[in-house]
Amino acid sequence: MLNGTIEFGNIASISLSGNMALLGNKGGIITLLNKDGIKIHSVSYIKRQTKQQGYNHSFLCL
């Protein structure tokens, strides 16, 4: 789990080194939670996308 705050209108970039968080090679779901643990947004990715090194996912929270 990653912790921190993203203020309204700002952008955060999180790079995964493989030491703290890993994404599965078969696809999965990345979920953004608020401070109360309520899901704000999520994106899914598929196996084909895991072969693209440096692939980016974006969250847009309104």
Secondary structure, DSSP 8 states (H G I E B T S, - for coil): -------TT--------SSS----TTEEEEEEE-TTS-EEEEEEEEHHHHTSTT--------
